[in-house]
Amino acid sequence: MAIRFLMVLDPVESLNPVLSERALMEMLGALDDNWEVHFLHSRPTSYRELPCRYVIHKVPFRSRPRSPIFKLLYTLASIFVGVRVVKAHGIYFTGCKGGHLYLGLAAYLISRITHRPCLLRINEDTVFSLMTFLRKAGLPHFLVLSIGKIARLLEHHLLSHADYLVTHGPTHFKRLRKITDRISLVPLGVDMRRFRRLPEEAVSRAKKALLQGGNKKIILFVGRLHPMKDLPTLLEAFRILRSRRNDLVLLLVGWGPEAEELMRLAEELGISEDVRFLGVIPNERLPIYYNMADVYVLPSLYEEWSNTIMEAMACGTPVVATAVGGNPFLIRDGETGFLVPPGDPGALAEKISLLLEDKDLARRIAARALEAIREYDIWRSRRAYKEIMLSLLRFSRESH
């Protein structure tokens, strides 16, 4: 008999199934045909790599995924649909892969209504993200703080009553251990078979095709174009670098709510000719971009545990990132990459420039980073997730 469990997904993920599947593989990559995952989604979605069976259950909301009102409505609709799915399909446990105050709250309430265990994956500080969004929306400071306090109380109740938590970030783990002992730290892994150094000839051909024969240095970012990534700081740092040299191009891989705003900012800064918005690129095609890059940059305001840092390191590309969240656990400053303060375009530009100008330093850092990242092979984390889900399965069977 199939092992069935329910996952609540964000409706925005149906717009980018490639990114959605990439994150799902972190949790589900070690499963097989004996497992059947039931996804709550806003529309039919196809996944190409999932090794387990899956079923999509439609939650009838499609528009305005960034609106808090939409999220509330989607949460309520997910609970209604989810309870029905659990009862109809014999689901053993429920869960989410992120957004614990949004998707996780829905998964938790479904589990309590149907008396199933609940697994929550904590991959960000949702309250911090909410307060950042509210500040950006222009809400008064006192109101942002009040909403933040209420959200923290709700988060504490949710995390202390969920059956099990998983986080991939050491700073989250330290914070959450004060709330519950039903938690595991499972660092994200990198697929070393996919993300690796590629032959120079293939990289050179791809670079010539991308730059149409040009010979510019490539600065690369991969990720969501989201306020938490603080890409305006990267654009300002690139403007500083461009004022010193004209052989640079900035590649932004990914999409998100700030895309149009960032395009306008690039125009205002006078750098739009050398900033390329490449949109979402399938995971299997990313290694060639990392290999083409001279420097990989991650300017986030917060980053618990970065996939893209690991991928760049595995491809032999030197990294400059902000000294936030889990980044200092992945990068030893000055040895396997460079760390800079968040929101400081001058410091960011300085370290990027250092790697561009000193080829020997860049090679040494890239070589040490490649050795350091080997301990985070993807299969370790996938097997850990499978063991956790098997323990919830045993608990569910014993309870019923």
N, C-alpha and C positions, 0 to 999 in steps of 0.2 A: 504494500500500500504506500502511496506517495506521502512524503512529509510535506505538509502544506503550511505555509505561513503568509501573513499579510504585511505588505509594506505600503505606507502612505507616501506618495511622491508629490513634488511641487508641480503645479500645472505648467510653469514656465519651462520645465524640463522636456515637455513634449515638443517644444519649439526647437530644442537642441538635443535630439536623442543621442548624438555622438558623445556629448559631454556627460549626459545622464548615464549612459552605459559604462563609460570610463569609471565613474564613481561607484556604480553598482558592482563592477568587477572586483573592486577592492574587497567587498564583503562576500560576494557570491562566487568568486572565481574558482574555489575549490569544491564546489558542489557538483552534482551529476544528475542523471535522469531520475534518480529516486526522490529528488526534491522538486516541489512545484511552488513557485512564488506567485502570489496574487497581488498585483499592483493596483492601487487606486490612482487613477490618472485622469486628466481632463479630456483626453482624446486618444484614439487608437495609436499605438506607437510600436514600431518594430525594432528589435535588438538583434544584432548579428553575432555577438560573441558569447552571450550568456550560456554557460554549459548546462544549466538546469532548465526545466520546463517553466513556462510562465503564462499567466492569464492577465489580461488588462480588463479592469472594471471601470467604466466611465463615471466620473463625477461631473455633473452637468454645469460646468463653469469654464469659460474660455478666455474672457477678456480681462484687461486691467490686472495682470498678475502682481504689479508693484503696489497696488492700492491696499492699505490696511483693512478697509471695509471689505474688499474682495477676499482678502485672506481669512477674515472672520467668517464670511459666508462659505468659503471653500472648506474651512475647518468643520463647520456645522454639517455641510453636505457630505463630507468625507465620513463623519461619524455615522450618519444615517445609512449611507451605502455600505460602509465597513461592517457595521453590525449585521446587516443582511447577508453580506458575503461570508462572514465567519460562521453564521448558522447554517447557510446553504451548502458550504463546501467543507465543513469539518476542519477549519483552520486550527492549528495547534498554538500558535503565538503570533503576536503582532509586533511591528517595529517601524523604525524610520532610519534613514541614513544621514539625517541632518536636520537642522531647523527645529530643535526640540521644543521651543515655545510656540511652534506653529504646526508642523507636521507631527512632531513627537507628541504634542498635546492631544491631537486627534487619535494617534495610535494608542496612547495611554487610556483615553476615555473609552475607546472601542474595547480595549482589553478588560477594563473594569466592568463594563456593561455585560460583556459575554463571559467573564470569569476566565480569561486566558492570561498567560504571562506576557509581559511587555519588555522588549529590548529597545533601548534608546541609544543611538549613536550621537555623541556630542562632538561636533567638529568645528564649532565656532562659539564665541561668546555672543549668543543671540541678543541678550539685553544690550550689550555694547553696540551691536549693529543697529538695533532699534533706536537707541538714543542718537547715534550718528545720523540716521535717516531723518529723525525728527528735527535735529539741529539744522540739517541741510534744508529742510522744508520751511524753516523760519519760525518754528514755535518758540515762545518765550522760554528763557533759561529755567525759571522756576517750574514751568509745566513739564519740561523735558525731565527734570530731576524727579518730579512727583511720579510721572509715568514710569521712570526707571526703577524707583523704589517698589512700586506695585508689581512691576515685571519681575524683580528679584524675588519677591515673596512668592509669587506664582511659580517661578523657576525652582525655588527651594522645595516647595511642596511636591512638585512633579518629580524632581530628581531623588528626593528622599523616599518616595513611594513606588517608583518604578521597580520592576523586578530585577533588571540588570542594566548597567550602563557600560558602554565602550567608548573610549576616546583615543585619538591617535596623537594627542599632544601632551607633553610632560607638564606644562603649566596648567592645563585643564585638569590633568590627573591629580596634581597636588591640591588644587582647589576643591575638586569633587570628592576626594577622599575624606575631607572634613564633613561632608554631608552624608555619605554612605560608604560602606565597605563592599557593596555589591557592584564592583567596578573592575574593569581590566584596562590596562594600557596596551594598545596594539598599534605601534607605529606604522604609518603607511609604508608601503614598499615600492620599489621600482622594478620594472621588468627589464632585467639586464640583458635578456636576449633581444629585446626590441630596441632599447635605448643603449646605444654603444657607439664607439667610434666607427665611422664609415670610411671606405677607401677614398683617399684624397682626390682621385680622378673623378669619382661620382659626385663628390661635394663640389668640386670646381665646376663641373658641367651645370649642376643645379644652380650654383651661384651666378654663373654667366647668364643663364636663362632668366633667372629672377631679376637681375639687374640690367638685363638687355646689353650684356657685354661690358658693363661698367666694372670698376675695380674698387668699390667703396668698402669701408669697414662697416660691419653689421652689428648693431646693438639690438637685442631681442627681448621682447616681453611676451609671455604666454599666460593667458588667464582671462577671467571675466573682466569686462570694462565696468567696474563697480567702484563706488566711492571708497570702499575699504582698501582697494589696491592703490589709491592715491596717485593715479596716473598724471594729474596735473603737475606734480613734483617731477616726474620723469620727463615730461615735455619741457618744463623749465630748465632742467639739467641738460637736456639735449640742445636747447637754445644756447646755453652757455658754451657747450662744446662746439656747436656750429659757428659761434663767433670766433673761435680759435682755428678751426680747420674746416675744409669743405669736402672732405672725402668720407662723410658719414651718412648712414641711412638707419632709421629707426623702424623696426618691424613690430607691429602690434598684432598678435595672433589672439583671436577671441572676439566675443561680442558681449553686450550687456547694456544696462540702462544708461550708462554715461557715453555711449558711442558718439551720438550726434554732438553732444556738448564738447567732447574731446576734439572732434574734427574742427569745430568752430575755434577752439582754443589754439589748435595748431595753426590755423589761419591767422589769428590775432598775433601770435608770436613770430610769424613770418617763417615758419619752418615746414609748412605743409607739403612743399615739394619733396622733402626728404623724410616724411613720415608716412608710412604705408599701413593702412588698416586692412588686414588680410582676412578678417572674419574668422569663423570657426573652421579649423583644419582637423580632419580625422586623426585620431591618436596614432594610427599606424604610419601617418605621413609626417608626424612631428620630428622624428629623429634627424631628418635631413636639414630641417631648419635650425635645430640646435647645433648640428655640425657646421653649418654655414656661418653661424654667429661667431663674432670675435669676443663678445661679452654678453652674458645673460644678466638681466636686471630685474629685481623684484622690489618695488618701492612701497610695499604695503604698510598701512598703519597698524595692522595686526595680521598675523599669519601663524596659526597654531602649528601646522606641520605641512610643509610645502611639497606637493608632488613635483612641481616644475623645477624647483631647486635640485631635487634628486635627479630628475631627468637630464637637466643640463650637466650636472656633475658626471653622470654616467656616460654622457656623450663627449666628455673631455672639454667642456666649455667653461671657462672661468666665470664665477658668479659674484655680483655685487648685490647685496640685499640689506634691508633695514634690520636693525638689531631689536626685533620685536618677537614675542611669542616663542615659537620653537626654532626660529632661524639660528640662534646661537648654539643650539644643540646639533644642528646639521653642519654649521660652518665654524671652523676655528679661524678667527679673524687674523688675516695676514698669512695664514698657512694653507687653508683649503678654500679660501675666498675672502671677500672683504665685507665687513658690516659697517653700516653708517646709521646715524640717527634718523628717525622718520621725519618727513616733512622738511628736509634740508637739501635743496637742489644743488647747492654749492659743494657739499660733501659728496653727494652722489656723483656729480660731474668729475670731481677730483679723482675718485677711485676708478671710475670708468676710464678716464684719461690715462691713469697710471698703467692699467692693463693694456690699453691700446698702444702705448708708446714703448713699454718694456716687454718685448716678446719673450725673453728668457724668463722673466718673472711670471708671465701668463702661463707659459708651459709648465713651470714648476708647480704652480698652484693647481693647474688642471690635473697634473699627474697625481698629486697628493689627494686631491678631491676624489678622483676615480677610485683610488685604493680605499678611502674612507667610506665611500658609499656602498661598497660591496656587502657590508653587513646588513643592509636593508633590502635584501632580495624580496620580491613581491610574494613569493610562495610561502614565506614564513608568516606573513600577516594573513593571507587567505586561509591557511590551515588553522590559525588561531581563531578566526571568525567562525569557522565550521565547528570547532570544538565548543565554543560558547553557545552556538545555536543548538548543538546536540544536547548540551546540558539543560537548556530551556525545554527542549522536546521531552527529555526524561521527566522534568518537573511537571510539564503539562499532562503527560500520560498518568503520572502518579496521582495528580489532582483530580483526574476524571476516571 
